[in-house]
Amino acid sequence: MQKIDLCSVADTGNRLETLKVLLRKVAQALEMSESGRDIAALARQMQIIMSEIEALEAEESAKSPELTEIISKHREHTVRENKAHVEK
């Protein structure tokens, strides 16, 4: 998987893509953390980011039924990909 620079994505002004990259960075930090205090804070931050992503995607979906289908397929693919990664 290609490493994506958070600053570069943020510079584009695309809030949804920036949140997705931020979510991935928080998830990586969460996986590496061994501190209970850090894990709790990172997990909470991850929940907040995920909620913001879902809200933005729902807003976009309301504008375009075709986009709703694309997002749904993307989520299914991501879930399958994540499960395969965890099973390794």
N, C-alpha and C positions, 0 to 999 in steps of 0.2 A: 504494500500500500504506500502511495506517495505521501510524503510529509508535507502538510499544508501549513504555511505560516499565517498565524492568526492576524498579525498586523497587516499583511497583504490583503487578506480577505476583508478585514475591517475597513481598509482604505477604499474598497469598492463601494461602500455605503449600503451593501445588501445585508440588511439586518438578519434575515432568515439564515443565510449562508454563514454569517459571522457566528450566530448562535449555535449552528451545527458544529462548526469547528471548535468553538468554546466547549461545547458538550463533550466532544471527543477528548479534548485536553483535560477536562475535569475527570472524565472516566479513566483516563490513563493515570492521572495523579491518584485517584481513588484505588486503583489496582496496585499501585506501588506503595501506598501508605500502610504503615503498621501501627500508627497511633490511633487509638480509639477516638480521641478528641478530633483529630483530623478527618478520620473516616466519617464521623457524624456530620461534620461541617461540609465536607465534600459531597456526601450523599444528599444533604439538604439542598445544596447549590445545584446539584444535578437535577433534582426534582423541579426546582424553579425554572431552570433552563428548558427542561423538557416541556413544561407547561407553556412557556412562552413560544416554543417552537410549534406546539400543537395549536395554539391560538392563532398564530400567524398563518399556518397552513390551512386552518379552517376558514379564516378570512379570505385567503386566496381561492379556496375551493368554492366558496359561495359565489365567487365571480365567474368561475368556469367549471362546468361539469367535467370537461375533458381533463382538467387539472386534478380533479378529485380522483379520477381513475389512475392517473399517473402516480400520484402520491400514494395511493393504496398499493399499487404494484411495487413501488419503491420500498415501502414499509415491509411488505412481505419478503422482498429480496433481502433487506437488511436483517430481518429477524432470522432468516435461514442462514445468512452469512455469519451472524453472531453466534448462532447455535453451533455451526460447524467449527468456528474458532474456539469455542469453549470446550467442545468435545475432543479437541486435539491434545 
